[in-house]
Amino acid sequence: MSKPFSDHDKRKQISVRGLAGVENVAELKVAFNRHLHFTLVKDRNVANKRDYYFALANTVRDHLVGRWIRTQQYYYEKDPKRVYYISLEFYMGRTLQNTMVNLALENACDEAIYQLGLDMEELEDMEEDAGLGNGGLGRLAACFLDSMASLGLAAYGYGIRYEFGIFNQKIVNGWQVEEADDWLRYGNPWEKARPEYMRPVKFYGRTEHTPDGVKWVDTQVVLALPYDTPIPGYRNNIVNTMRLWSAKAPCDFNLKDFNVGGYIQAVLDRNLCENISRVLYPNDNFFEGKELRLKQEYFVVAATLQDVIRRFKASKFGSREVVRTDFAELPNKVAIQLNDTHPAMAIPELMRVLVDEEKLGWDKAWDVCVRTCAYTNHTVLPEALERWPIDLFHHLLPRHLEIIFEINHRFMEYVASKFPGDHDRMRRMSLIEEGGCKKVNMAHLCIVGSHAVNGVARIHSEILIATLFKDFYELDPHKFQNKTNGITPRRWLVMCNPGLAEVIAEKIGEEFIRDLDQLKRLLKFINDDAFIRDIAKVKQENKLKFAVHLEEHYKVKINPQSMFDFQVKRIHEYKRQLLNCLHMITYYNRIKKEPNKHWTPRTIMVGGKAAPGYHTAKMIIRLITAIGEVVNHDPVVGDRLKVIFLENYRVTLAEKAIPSADLSEQISTAGTEASGTGNMKFMLNGALTIGTMDGANVEMAEEAGEENLFIFGMRVEDVDAMDAGKGYHASEYYNRIPELKQAMDQIAGGYFSPKQPDLFKELVDLLMHHDRFKVFADYEAYIKCQDKVNQLYKNPKEWTKMVIHNIAGCGKFSSDRTIAQYAREIWGMEPSLEKIPAPDEKLK
């Protein structure tokens, strides 16, 4: 493999990657060979790269096991409050390198693998991404797991073990094509099945109201089989658990009742109920009201709550006998965090368990439920809000619908007592939306059933209480909080950008890895020429390395001196990849018009998946690839502008791309991006941001200084004023701004699709006549702001000083800070940086 520099030599002197002691290295080699022999049943003559990866993964996993068992034992003895983070998505990416970093094993493993004559990067590349998420929401859950373990919280991530994660994206003739992500094909060395903790989950049936209470009968049972994955904290010997449920048919499935299709068909039909955990729904910020999805949502919640209650009732490690029976204690021992409304069924399910099974009175049960649950909102887009039809509910979960009606009845009485006679307010606040077909509003259910509701960036939380949840805020202002998102600096700095981590550590030590606020201390070196040079050098090395990656995988030659300009995120109208397209075309036209002028060279890279059913998003991808086809082959432009669509953007590609970025595009219409977390990853890795005052960009500008970001465009107030006033009229901008008109006419006239001149007519029609996200309204400001970016890039020293301001301002955006705030302000838990004793691992 061609490499601009030897990673191996570079890693040797990297302190942040742990020490490679001689005994340690010898021990790892022995374990590696043992696993190759006994676990994989291979020898060096027949083993391939994948075998070597599995041998290494199992070797590293061995170092987790003692700590994992010890941690769980420690929790049983200490009996701390536990937090259950329930999410339909955990976008984990790869596990091997992250585990080595958190266990301080990376240098020792590097050395052992090197001595065995193997290449560490090649082995790491054999691992499949665990792509059990769509984007921000799922990746946030993964960062949170890392931070909860690193802060010593007794935390559990609960979700679904999808057999097929987010689809793999191929670009064929410029179009997105999806293929199934068969990530478990070769097995997953990081998971451990736990069939002994299998739980039944019920669906369908009917309710019987008896003197003994309500019975849910004639149900269909699906078994939930748990798979546990270890989550190591950063060098604190704590290993928490992520438990993902897989659906399994019971042995008597379809055989107990008279089955016309007979025995063979009954066994074949087991697939139908096992489909629950087959595949991740590939929608980001969009609600698709399918029965299978509601089944998934209830499945994860029902299985998880059985675990929660079993653990609450048992006291001592390994004991199954019931010790605790007083459910008034539940909120002191259990916190449940709902990651968006997807696990909202936890609220009626907990009520069902407490009232129907544990025989608590309604009021006592409701008090326990509300004090235990908390809800995080992730979006204000109306098309993303979950509203389930009542007839589907009645069919699938009849008892839960009754419970929701009862919750709503009592809530409506409460609202009426606070706002007598305000019937419109009651209609707006009801959990049941009247209209053509009655629906359950899951966000309202979550607010009413939780003691805390939070948005994910300050501006987002402000928008929630001013608009979407205004009525609920007026009723219960104490419920509403903000928890600005964060990212784990372990994966998103130490692991993906070791060169930068090392340059930082040389100046301020290694404490920043656990306490990212320490990065502020870099400001002392803002005028240190050697430091400025080191920061710029690391960026250049990362760009060279990514350029090599692009050449190997895309066969495109790119200019590593050019500005690397990235917009990577899910493809969505509100994220305004189309605004980026208009800049690409405008810059192209300017170079064509004055080819002899000294233009700042750029490589503009866009990456992200479009939901398979989202036609507009797929057309946006086609437009980007079409622009690339024209621009990249125009000899007049040369290597001054390249447009590249990055195929199959995912966690592992982000880890390669982000460290190489110069410019980060965060250009959503103000008021639409709840937070964003890619923005934080770019900032931490030494890119500058061009963006609107939206989501966490607002707080990034506050932390680094607004003069150190390229902020442009309408603010939320401007958007609101436009909507309240004369409205948005695209044609005004089109007729007033010649460069915008030229770009649109080229798209419409087939300049970028000469074989199909009308290929983009729908996109043109969208932008001209029904653009909810006001692309043209920010075009002029965006182009002017991009000119400022170009000017600064011509002055590398001033550019790098601005980069240092940004890195120094990143402290707030650690998920450690976010999780410490959830712990103290929502869960009633105290984070700790204490190490627990390590298991005795030395066999001396």
N, C-alpha and C positions, 0 to 999 in steps of 0.2 A: 504493500500500500504506500502511495506517495504521501509523505507528510512534510509540511514546511519545517517542522522541528520535532525532535524526539520527545514524545510525551513521557516516555519512561524516565529519561534523564531528568526531565523537568520535575516529575513527581517525587523523585528521590529526596530532594532537599525540602519538600513542602511540609512544614511543621503541622499545619492544620489537618493533615491527613493521618496523624498517628505515627508512632514509632515502630520501625521494623526490627524488633529484637531478634537475635539469632535463634533463641529457643522457640519463640513465637513462629518464626518462618519455618523451622524444621517441623514443628507440630502441625502446621497447616498443610505442609507437603504430605505428611503421613496420612492426615485425615482425607486429603484430596484423593490420594491413591487408594485408600480404604473404600471410599465411596465409589470410585470408578469400578473397583473390583466387586464389592459386596452389594452396593445399591443398584448400580447400573449393569453389573455382570458383563463388563467389557475389559479388554486389556489395551495397551497402547497401540497394538497392531491394528485393531479394528475400530477403536474409538474415533468419533468425528467431533467437530466443534461443538455440536449440541450436547454430546455426552460430557465434554469437558465443562461446558457451562453448568450442566446439572450437577456434576461432581463438585464444582466450586460453590454453587448455590447451597447444596446440602452441607458443605463444610462450614459455610458462613452461618447457615441456619442452626447448626450444632451450637454455635456460640450464643444464640438467642434462647435456646430451650431452657437452660438452667435459670436464666434471668426471668423468663416468662413464668415458669412455675413458681419461682420465688416471689415475684410481684403479686401474683394472684393469691398466694398464701398470705403474704403481707396484708393484702386488702381484707382477707377474711379475719385475720387477727385484729387489725386496727378498726375494722368495721366503719370505714369513712362513709360520708355521703357519696353516692355514685351518680355520675351523669351519663345518660343514654342519648347519644346523638343519632337520631333516626333520619335517614335520607334514602331516597330512591336511587341516588347516584353517589358513587365514590370513584372519582377519576384519578386512579392511583399511579398510572404509568408503570415504570419498571421499579423493582424492589432491591435488586442486588447491590448497586452502588450506594443507594441511600442507607442500606443496612450497614455496609462497611464504614461509611462516614459516621453514623450515629454510634457505632461500637468502637470507633478508632482503630479499625482493622485494615484501612485501605492500603497503607504502605506495606504492611506485612504481607497482605494478599498479593499485591503487585510484585513484590520481591519473590514470593513463593512461585507464582505463576511464571515469572521471568526465568527463574532457575529451572522450572520444569520445561522450558523451551516453548512456552505458549505466549500469545499476545492477549493481554487483558482486555483491550478494546474490542477485539474480535469476539471474545467470549461474552462480554457485556451485550454485544449486538445480537446475540442469539436469543435474548430474553424478549418475550412478547409483552407489549404494553397491556396492563389491565385497564382497558378502556371502558370502564363501567360508568361513564358519564358523558354528557354532551358538551360541557364548557364550564363556565365560571362557577355555577352552583355545585357541580360535582367535584371540581378541583379544589374549591374552598373547603369542602368536607374533608378532603385528603390532607390539606395543609393543617386544618384544625386537629385532626388525629395526631399529627406529628407534634403540634404545640401542646396538646393536652398531655401527651406522654412526657414531653420535655419539661412540663411544669408540674409533674408529679400528681396529676389529677386521676382519680379512679374513674376512668372514662371508658365507654364502649361505643364503637361505631356499629350501628345495625342497618343492614340493607339487604339487597337481593343479589345472589350469585347468578348473574345472567350468563347463560351459556354463550350468547353472542352479544358482545358489547357494541359500541358505536361502530358503524360500518367503516370499512376501509374505502377511501376515496381514490378512484383512478380518474385521470383526465384522458379521455379518448376523443380525438379530433376536436379538442377544445371544450368538450362537454364533461360534466361530472357523471361518472358511473359508479354505482355503489356495489361493493361485494361484501359478503358476510364475514364478520370478524370471528373466525374460529380459534379464539385465543387459547382454548384449553386442549387443543388437538394433541400436543405432546405432554400434557400434564402440567400441573402447577406446583413447584416444589415448596412454595411459601404457605400453602393452605394445609390444614389438618381437618379432615371430616370428623364430626362428632356425632355418630349415629345414636349414641346413648342419650343424647339430649333432644332427640326428635320430638316434635310437638304437633298435635292435630289442629287443623284450622278448618272451620265450618263455613259453608256457603249455602245459599238457596233456602229451601224449607219454608216454615211458617211459624207463627208464634201462638202459644196457648196461655191464656191468662187463668191461672189456677189459684186456689187459696194459699198455696205455698209460694206464690210469686209467679213470674213469667217464665215459661219454658220455650226454648227455640228448638223445634223438632223437625223430623224428616229432612235433615240436612245432608249435604254431600260433604264428605271429609277429604281433605288433602293433607298430606303430612309435610311438615317443614323440617328439612334436614340441614343442620347448621354446619358451616365450614368456617374454621377460625384461622385468621391471619394475624401474626404478631406485629405489633406497632412499637418499635423501640424509641424511647426518648433519647435525647442527645447526651450521651456519655454520663447518664445518671443511673444506669442499671435497671431502669424501669422498662418493662415491656407490657403494654396494654393489648387489648384484643379488638379486632374488627371481626364481627360475626355476620356472615352473609348466609341467607337462607336459600335453599334449593327445594323446589317442589317435587314431591314423590307421591305416587299413587299408593293407597293402602293395599295390602295383599288381597283383600276381598273386593277390590274395586269392580263394580259392575257384575259381580258374581253372586252377591248376596240376594239380589232380587231377580226374579225370572227374567232372563236375558234372551230375547228372540234371536239375536245374532249368534248366540252360542258362545262357548268357551273361548275359541280362538279370537273372535271379534272383541270379546270383553278384555282380553289381554292386550290386544292392539289398541283399544280405546284408552288404555292407561296414559298414552301420549297426551290425550286431550287435557287432563288435569295437570300433567307435568309441563304443559306449555306455559304455565304461569311464570316460570323463571327462565323461559327460553331466550327472550330477546329484550334489550333496552329500547324503549321508544325514543326515536332519534330526533325529537323536537326540542328546540331551545326557545324559550319565551313564546310557546304556543300550546294551547290546550286542545287535545284531541279526545273527545268524550267516548272512548271505546270501552266496552265491557271488560276486555282483557286487562286494560290499564287499571280500572277500578279494582279488579281482582288482585292485581299486583300490590296496589296501595293497601288493601285490607290485609293481604297475606303477610306482608312484612310487619305490620302493626300488631296483628293478632299473635303471631309467633313471638315477637319481641316482648310483648307485655306478659306473656306466660313466663318468660325468662326473668323479667323484672320482678314479678311477684314471687316466683320461686326463690330468687336470691334474697329478696326482702325478708321472707319468712324464715330462711335458714340462718343460723348464726355462725357456727364454727366451720373452719375449713374442712371440706370433705364430708360434712354432715348433711344428711338429707332430712333429718327430723325437723318438724316445724317448731320454731322457737317464738317468733314474733307473730302475734295475731291482731294487735291493735293498729288498725289502718290509719288512725289519726297521726301515727308516726311516719307514714309514708313520705310526706313532703320533707321531712327532716333527713331522710335517708336516700331519697331518689329525686333526681331532676331529669325531666324529659324535654329535649330540645327538638322542635319540629323544623326541619330544613325545608322551608316553604310549606304550602298547603298539601303537598303530596302525601305526607303521613298524618293528615288531619283526622283520619279515622281513629287515631289513638284516643281521641277525646270520648266519642261515644263507646268505643270498645272498653276503655277503662271504667266508664260508668256501668256498662253491662256487667263486667266482672265484679265490680264492687256491690252493685245492687242485686243482680240476679244470682250470682254465685256466692259472694261473701256475705250477702244479706244485710248490707248497711242500709240505713234510711237514705232517701234521696238527698236531703240537705247536707248530711254529713259526707256522703259520697261526692257530691258536687264540690264541696269545700276542699276535699282532698285532691280532687281532679285539677281544679283551678290552681291550687298552690304547687302542684307538681309540674304542670305543663307550661311551656313557653314557646312562642311562635316567631320565626324569622321570615319577614317578607322580602322577596327578591326582585319584584318588578311592579311597575304601575301600568304596564301595557294591558289594555282591556282584553285583548285576544289571548293573553296568557293566564287569565284568572280562571280557576277551576269552578265550573258550575255543573253539577251532576243532575240529570233528569230524575225526577222522583220515581217514575215507573221502573227505571233501571235499578234504582236503590231498593224499591219494594220487592223486586224479583230476586236480587242477589243477596241483600242484607236486610230482611224484613224487620228484625228486632232493632237494628241500628237506626232505621228510619223512625220507628216509634220513639226511640230515645231522643233523636234529633227534634222531633215534633214537641216532645216534652220540654227539652232545653229551650226551644224557641218560645213555647207558651209562657214559661216562667220568665224568660228574658223580656218578652213583650209586656208582661205585667210590670216588670221593673222599670222599663222605659216609660210606660204610661204613668207610673207613680212620680217619675222625675219631670216629665213633660206632659202634663195632663192635656188631653184634647189635640195633641199634635200628631194627627193620624198620618200625615205625609212622612214625618220623621219615622214613625213606626214601620211604614211600608219600606222606606229606604234601609232601615236597620235590620229587618227581618232576615232570619237565616234561610227562609223560603222565599224565592222570587216568584211572584205571580206572573201571569202572562200566558202566551200560547201554550207552552208546556212548563209546568212548575219545575223549578230547579232548586237544589241545595247550593247555597253560596258558601264554599268551603273556607274562604277567608274570614267571613263573618263567624262561622263556627269556631275557627281558631282564635279569633279575638275574644269571643265570649268565654271560651273554655280555657283561657290561659291567663296567668298573672302578669306576664310581660310580653310585649309585642315590640319587635325592633326592625328598623330599616338597616341598610348595610353601608351607608355613607351619610354624612350629616345632611347634605342637600336632599337626599332621598327620604330620610326620616322626616324632614321638614315638609316635603311634598305630600307624604302620606297623611300627616295630621291636618294639612291644609285642604286636601282634596279627597282622596280615596276613602280615608278612615276618619274624616272630619267629625261625623256624628258620634262615632265611638270615642274619639278624643274628648269631645265635649261632655260625654257621659262619665268617662273614667280616665282623666288625663294622666293619672299616676302610672297607668299601664304602659305608656309609650316611651320608648327609649331609642337611642342610636348606638349601634356598634359598628364602627367603620371596619370594613374588611381588612385582612392582611394576608401575607404570604409567608411561608416558612423559609428563613434564610439558610437553612441547611440544604434543601434541594436547590433553591433558586439563587444561591451564591456559592457556598462552599463546594457543592457537588458539581454544578454546571459551569462554574467559572473559577477554577482553582487558582489561576494566574492572578485574577483581581483580588481574591480572598487573601492570597499571600502578600501582595503589595500592601493591602490594608493592614494585615497582621504585623508586617515589619514596622509600621508606623505607630499602631495603637494597641498591639497585643491581640490576643484571641478572644477576649471577653465579649466582643461584639456579636459573636456567633450565638450567644445565649441572651445578650442584652443589646439589641440593635441600636438603641439610643446612643451607644458609645460612638457611633459613626459621626456624631456631631464634632468629635475631637479632630476629625480630618480638616476642619476649617482652619486650624492652626497652620496647616501646610499649604494653604491656597496659593501662596506665592513662592513655594519651594520648587525651584526649576527641576530638580532631580525627580521629585514626586510627580510633577506634571508630566515629565518625560515617561516615567514608569507607567502611569495610568494610560497614556497614549500608546505606549508600546504594547501593553496587554491587549488593548482594543485592536491594534493592528494585527497581532498574532491571531486573535479570535476571528478577525475578518478573513485572514488568509486561510485559516482552517475551514471556515464555512464555505469559502470560495472553492476549495478543493472538494468539499462534500457536494456542492452544487454541480461541479464539473463531472464528478463520478456518477451522480444520480440523475442529472438532467441534461448532461452533455452541453451545457451552456458555459461559454467562457465569460467571466465577468471581471470587471476592472476593480481590483481590491483597493485602489486609491479612491474610488467613487464613494459617495455617501450611501450607506446602507439604510434604506428607508423602508420600514416595515409597518404593514397593517395586518395583524394576524388575530383572528377571532372568528366566531361563527358568522356566516354570511346572513345579513338581515338588513332590511331597508332602514331601520332606525340607526344602525351603526354606520350607515352612509359610505359604504365602499364606492357608491356611485360618485360621491364628491371627490374621492381620491382619483377615480377614473377621469373626471373632468380636469383635474390638475395634470395627470399624465399627458392628456391630449394637448392641453394648453402649453405645457413645457415643450412637448414635441413640436408643436406649431411654431413656437418662438425660435427653437434651434434651426428649423427648416428655413425660417424667414431670414435669420441672420447667422448663417453657418460659420462665419469667421469670428464671431464674438467669443469671448472667454467664458464659456458656460461652466457652472459647477457640475461635475459629473455625478449622476445618481444611478443607483440600482434600486428600483422600486419593487418591493416584494409584497405580495398579498397572499394570505393563506387562510383557509378555513373551510368548513363543511357547510353545505346547504341541506336543510331537511329534505328528504327525498320527495315529499309532496309539495314543497314550496317552490312553485314554478318561477316566480320572480327572482328568487335567490339563485336558482340555477342559470337564469338568463344573465344575471350579474357576473357569474363566473365566466360564462361564454364571452361576455363583453371584454373582460380583463384578458382572457387568452387571445381574443381577436386583436386587441390593442398591441399585445406583445408580439403577435405574428407580424404586424406591420412595422412597429418601432424597431424591433430587434434585427430586422433585415434591411433597414434603410441605411445605405452606405454614407449618406450625408450626415447622419446622426453619429455613426460609429459607436465608440464605447462611452459616449457622453450620457446616454440614456438607455437603460435596459428595463423591461417590464417582465417580471417573472411571477407566475402563479405557482405557489408552493403546494405540491400535491400532498394530500393526506396529512394535513397539519394535526398534530396530536402532542401529548406531553413530551414524548422523547424528541420530536422535532423542535419543539419550543426550547428544550434544554440546549440544543445545538445552535439555534438561530439567535435567541435573545442576547447571549453574550457578544454577538458580532454586530449588534444594531447600533447605528448612529442616531437614528430618528425613529420615534415611536408615534404612530398616528392614532389619536383617541378623539374622533371627530363626530361622535353622535350628536344628534339634535339635543340642545340643552333640555334637561328634564326627562330624558328617556333611558339613559344608562344608569341603573341603580347605583352601581359602584364601579365595576371594572376591577380586575386584579392583574391582568396583563400589563396595564399601565404601570403598576408598582414593580413588576418584574423587570421591565425595561429600565425604569429609573434606577433600581438597585444595581443593574449591570452596566451602567455608564452610557445610556442613551439619553438624548434630550427629547422632550415631549412637545409635539404640536397638537393642540387640543382645544375643545370648547370647555366652558365652565360647567361641566356635567360630572355627576358621580364623584368619585374620589379625586378627580383632577383638581377640584376646588381645594381640597385639603393638601394635595401635593404642592400646589402653587403657594399655599400658606406656609408650608414647612420649608420649602426650598427658596422661597421668595418669588413673587409673581414675575419679576424681571428675569428669572432663570428658567422660565418655561415660555413657549411660544403659544400664548393664549389668543384666540380670535373668536369672532362671531357673536351671535345673539346669546344673551343670558336668558335664564328662565323667565325673567320679567318681560324681556323683549318678545319672547315667543307668546306669552300670555297676552301682552298688549296687542300683538298682531291678531291673535285669534279673537280678542274682544272687539277690536276695531275693524279696519277695512278688510282684514283677512289676508291670506297669502295668494298672490296671483303670479304664477311662474312667468307668464308672457311679458310682464313688465320688465323683469330682469333680462329675459331673452332679447327683448327689443332694445334695451338700454346698453347692454354690455357686449361689444363686438366679439371679444374672444370667446365668450360663453356661446354666443349665437353660432360662431364658426364651429366650435367643438360639437354642438348639438346637431348642426347641419351635416357634419361629417358622419356622425353616428347614424343619423336618419337616412343619409344619402348612400350608404353602403361603402364609404371610404375604408372602413375596417372589415367589411364583409362583401368584397366585390362579387363573389359568386352568388351571394344571396343578399341583394341590396336592402331588402325589407326585413332582414333577420331581427333587427333590434327595434322594430316599430312599436312593439308593446312597451318597451322600456322608455322610448321617447314619449309615447302617449302618457305613460305613468308620470314622468318628470314634468311634462307640460300641463297636465290636467288633473291628476289626482295624487299628488305627492304629499302624504301626511307629514313628511319629515323635512320639508322646506329646504331642499338641497340648494336651490338657486339663491335663496336668501342669504346664505353664508358663503357663496362662491367667491365674491370679490374680496372679502376679508381674508378668506383662506389663501387665495393666490398671493395677496400682498404679504401675508404672514410667511408663506413659502419663500418669497423673495428675501425676507429677512433671514430665514434659515440659510439660504444659499450664501448670503453675504458673510454670515458668521463662520460658515464652514471653511471659507477661504482664509481664515485666521485661526490656525490649529491651536495656538496657545490659549487664546480667549475662549475658543470652543471647549477645550479641555478644562479650563477653570470653571466654566459653567457646569460641566459634567460633575466636577468635584462638589460644587454647591448642591447638586441634585443627590449624589450619593450620600452626602453628609445629612441631607434632609429626610432620609429614608426610614429613620428609626421608628416613627409612628406606624409604619406599614408592615411591621412584623406581625404575623398571626399570634405570636406570643403575647403581644399587647392586647390584641383583640380578645383572645381567650382569657387572659387575666381579668378583663372587664366583664365578660360573660360570667366568669366564675364568681367574682365579688358582687356584681350588681344584679344578676339574674338567678344564679344557681345557689348562692349562699355557701360558697366553698372558697378556701384560701389556697392559691397556687404556692408552690414551693420549689426552690432551686436546689434543695437538698438531694444528695446522692443516697440511695439505699445501699446496704452492704451487697457486694457482689457475691454470687455463689462461688464456692472454692473450685476453680477450674483447673488448677495445676495438678497434674498427676505425678507429683514428685515425692 
